[in-house]
C-alpha cells in the first residue's frame, strides 16, 4: 500500500485563505488524499518531527485541525540518529533544518511520496537524489489519476 508523508503546510492547507484558485485546488487535493487515507487506500505517516512542529502552531484551530488529520495515521516515526544525520546532509543542499528532518523522516519510513505546498522547498527537494518522491498535492493527484 502507498505510504504518504504530508508536511505541516499540507496538513494545514484546508485552513488557508481560499480566495486564491491555487490554494482552493491544493485544498481539494489534500481533502481527496484524506478521503483515500480514511478509506485505508493510502497509509498516512506521522512523525515526532511533525508533532513537534504542529504543537508549536500558536493558532489553536490550526493546531487542532492538523492533529486531527494526523490521528488518521497508524504509523509514527521516531526521530533517530539516521534521520538526524540524513537531515544534516540535506541541509548542505540548502534545505532548512526542520524541512530536512521531515524529508529524512519520510525517507527513513520508505514513504512513496513526500507532499508539500512549499514551492521553494519542493523545487529544492526535487533536485536531490531521494528515496522518496517529493511532490505537490496537485502533482500527486495527477500521478495517482484522481
C-alpha positions as a LaTeX table, in Angstrom:
\begin{tabular}{lrrr}
\hline
Residue & $x$ (\AA) & $y$ (\AA) & $z$ (\AA) \\
\hline
Unk1 & 0.00 & 0.00 & 0.00 \\
Unk2 & 1.19 & 3.51 & $-0.80$ \\
Unk3 & 2.77 & 5.43 & 2.10 \\
Unk4 & 2.37 & 9.22 & 2.19 \\
Unk5 & 4.10 & 11.85 & 4.33 \\
Unk6 & 2.22 & 15.17 & 4.37 \\
Unk7 & 4.26 & 18.03 & 5.79 \\
Unk8 & 2.79 & 20.61 & 8.14 \\
Unk9 & 1.89 & 23.14 & 5.43 \\
Unk10 & $-0.01$ & 20.43 & 3.54 \\
Unk11 & $-1.88$ & 19.37 & 6.65 \\
Unk12 & $-2.90$ & 22.99 & 7.26 \\
Unk13 & $-3.77$ & 23.88 & 3.65 \\
Unk14 & $-7.56$ & 23.48 & 4.13 \\
Unk15 & $-7.42$ & 26.29 & 6.72 \\
Unk16 & $-5.56$ & 28.75 & 4.48 \\
Unk17 & $-7.33$ & 31.66 & 2.76 \\
Unk18 & $-9.32$ & 30.01 & $-0.03$ \\
Unk19 & $-9.53$ & 33.22 & $-2.15$ \\
Unk20 & $-6.71$ & 32.12 & $-4.43$ \\
Unk21 & $-7.50$ & 29.43 & $-7.00$ \\
Unk22 & $-4.26$ & 27.58 & $-6.29$ \\
Unk23 & $-5.00$ & 27.34 & $-2.55$ \\
Unk24 & $-8.52$ & 26.06 & $-3.28$ \\
Unk25 & $-7.17$ & 23.44 & $-5.70$ \\
Unk26 & $-4.50$ & 22.29 & $-3.25$ \\
Unk27 & $-7.13$ & 22.12 & $-0.52$ \\
Unk28 & $-9.30$ & 19.92 & $-2.73$ \\
Unk29 & $-6.26$ & 17.74 & $-3.46$ \\
Unk30 & $-5.47$ & 17.35 & 0.27 \\
Unk31 & $-9.11$ & 16.53 & 1.03 \\
Unk32 & $-9.16$ & 13.90 & $-1.75$ \\
Unk33 & $-5.99$ & 12.35 & $-0.31$ \\
Unk34 & $-7.51$ & 12.37 & 3.18 \\
Unk35 & $-10.54$ & 10.57 & 1.83 \\
Unk36 & $-8.23$ & 7.84 & 0.48 \\
Unk37 & $-6.45$ & 7.74 & 3.86 \\
Unk38 & $-9.74$ & 7.40 & 5.75 \\
Unk39 & $-10.76$ & 4.58 & 3.40 \\
Unk40 & $-7.42$ & 2.83 & 4.10 \\
Unk41 & $-6.33$ & 3.13 & 0.45 \\
Unk42 & $-3.30$ & 5.25 & 1.41 \\
Unk43 & $-1.18$ & 4.98 & 4.57 \\
Unk44 & $-0.55$ & 8.35 & 6.21 \\
Unk45 & 2.75 & 8.63 & 8.05 \\
Unk46 & 3.09 & 10.57 & 11.29 \\
Unk47 & 6.34 & 11.55 & 12.99 \\
Unk48 & 7.80 & 13.09 & 16.09 \\
Unk49 & 9.05 & 15.90 & 13.84 \\
Unk50 & 5.51 & 16.66 & 12.60 \\
Unk51 & 4.10 & 16.56 & 16.12 \\
Unk52 & 6.86 & 18.88 & 17.34 \\
Unk53 & 6.14 & 21.39 & 14.57 \\
Unk54 & 2.36 & 21.18 & 14.90 \\
Unk55 & 2.45 & 21.60 & 18.67 \\
Unk56 & 4.28 & 24.89 & 18.10 \\
Unk57 & 1.42 & 26.33 & 16.00 \\
Unk58 & 0.06 & 29.27 & 18.00 \\
Unk59 & $-3.42$ & 29.18 & 16.42 \\
Unk60 & $-5.37$ & 26.54 & 18.33 \\
Unk61 & $-7.80$ & 25.86 & 15.48 \\
Unk62 & $-4.95$ & 25.18 & 13.04 \\
Unk63 & $-3.11$ & 23.03 & 15.59 \\
Unk64 & $-6.24$ & 21.02 & 16.40 \\
Unk65 & $-7.03$ & 20.50 & 12.70 \\
Unk66 & $-3.52$ & 19.24 & 11.91 \\
Unk67 & $-3.55$ & 16.90 & 14.92 \\
Unk68 & $-6.96$ & 15.53 & 13.87 \\
Unk69 & $-5.58$ & 14.75 & 10.43 \\
Unk70 & $-2.53$ & 13.02 & 11.91 \\
Unk71 & $-4.82$ & 10.95 & 14.10 \\
Unk72 & $-5.69$ & 9.06 & 10.88 \\
Unk73 & $-2.17$ & 7.63 & 10.88 \\
Unk74 & $-1.31$ & 4.25 & 12.34 \\
Unk75 & 2.44 & 4.74 & 11.83 \\
Unk76 & 4.53 & 7.19 & 13.84 \\
Unk77 & 8.21 & 7.54 & 13.00 \\
Unk78 & 10.51 & 8.31 & 15.90 \\
Unk79 & 13.49 & 10.58 & 15.49 \\
Unk80 & 16.74 & 8.63 & 15.40 \\
Unk81 & 20.42 & 9.11 & 14.56 \\
Unk82 & 19.92 & 8.10 & 10.91 \\
Unk83 & 17.24 & 10.75 & 10.46 \\
Unk84 & 19.38 & 13.38 & 12.18 \\
Unk85 & 22.44 & 12.52 & 10.06 \\
Unk86 & 20.42 & 12.48 & 6.84 \\
Unk87 & 18.81 & 15.82 & 7.77 \\
Unk88 & 22.31 & 17.29 & 8.26 \\
Unk89 & 23.25 & 16.06 & 4.77 \\
Unk90 & 20.09 & 17.58 & 3.26 \\
Unk91 & 20.85 & 20.92 & 4.92 \\
Unk92 & 24.09 & 21.02 & 2.91 \\
Unk93 & 21.85 & 21.46 & $-0.16$ \\
Unk94 & 20.03 & 24.47 & 1.26 \\
Unk95 & 17.11 & 22.66 & 2.89 \\
Unk96 & 16.01 & 24.34 & 6.13 \\
Unk97 & 16.64 & 22.28 & 9.30 \\
Unk98 & 13.02 & 21.37 & 10.10 \\
Unk99 & 12.22 & 20.65 & 6.44 \\
Unk100 & 15.33 & 18.46 & 6.26 \\
Unk101 & 14.11 & 16.49 & 9.28 \\
Unk102 & 10.71 & 15.96 & 7.60 \\
Unk103 & 12.33 & 14.79 & 4.39 \\
Unk104 & 14.79 & 12.50 & 6.18 \\
Unk105 & 11.93 & 11.06 & 8.22 \\
Unk106 & 9.92 & 10.32 & 5.07 \\
Unk107 & 12.95 & 8.59 & 3.57 \\
Unk108 & 13.56 & 6.53 & 6.72 \\
Unk109 & 9.91 & 5.42 & 6.68 \\
Unk110 & 10.18 & 4.43 & 3.00 \\
Unk111 & 7.42 & 6.86 & 2.07 \\
Unk112 & 6.41 & 6.61 & $-1.56$ \\
Unk113 & 5.59 & 10.33 & $-1.57$ \\
Unk114 & 6.56 & 13.36 & 0.46 \\
Unk115 & 3.92 & 16.03 & $-0.14$ \\
Unk116 & 4.39 & 19.77 & 0.44 \\
Unk117 & 2.75 & 23.03 & $-0.64$ \\
Unk118 & 6.01 & 24.95 & $-0.09$ \\
Unk119 & 7.22 & 25.77 & $-3.64$ \\
Unk120 & 10.76 & 26.76 & $-2.68$ \\
Unk121 & 11.30 & 23.67 & $-0.56$ \\
Unk122 & 9.70 & 21.44 & $-3.20$ \\
Unk123 & 11.84 & 22.83 & $-6.01$ \\
Unk124 & 14.99 & 22.23 & $-3.99$ \\
Unk125 & 13.93 & 18.76 & $-2.84$ \\
Unk126 & 13.13 & 17.70 & $-6.41$ \\
Unk127 & 16.74 & 18.38 & $-7.44$ \\
Unk128 & 18.09 & 15.92 & $-4.84$ \\
Unk129 & 18.56 & 12.18 & $-5.07$ \\
Unk130 & 15.98 & 10.99 & $-2.55$ \\
Unk131 & 14.49 & 7.66 & $-1.57$ \\
Unk132 & 11.03 & 9.25 & $-1.68$ \\
Unk133 & 9.29 & 11.32 & $-4.34$ \\
Unk134 & 8.91 & 14.99 & $-3.32$ \\
Unk135 & 5.69 & 16.26 & $-4.86$ \\
Unk136 & 2.95 & 18.88 & $-4.55$ \\
Unk137 & $-0.62$ & 17.86 & $-3.68$ \\
Unk138 & $-1.81$ & 18.65 & $-7.22$ \\
Unk139 & 1.05 & 16.72 & $-8.84$ \\
Unk140 & 0.28 & 13.77 & $-6.58$ \\
Unk141 & $-3.39$ & 13.72 & $-7.55$ \\
Unk142 & $-2.44$ & 13.74 & $-11.22$ \\
Unk143 & 0.14 & 10.99 & $-10.68$ \\
Unk144 & $-2.43$ & 8.85 & $-8.88$ \\
Unk145 & $-5.06$ & 9.57 & $-11.53$ \\
Unk146 & $-7.53$ & 11.03 & $-9.03$ \\
\hline
\end{tabular}
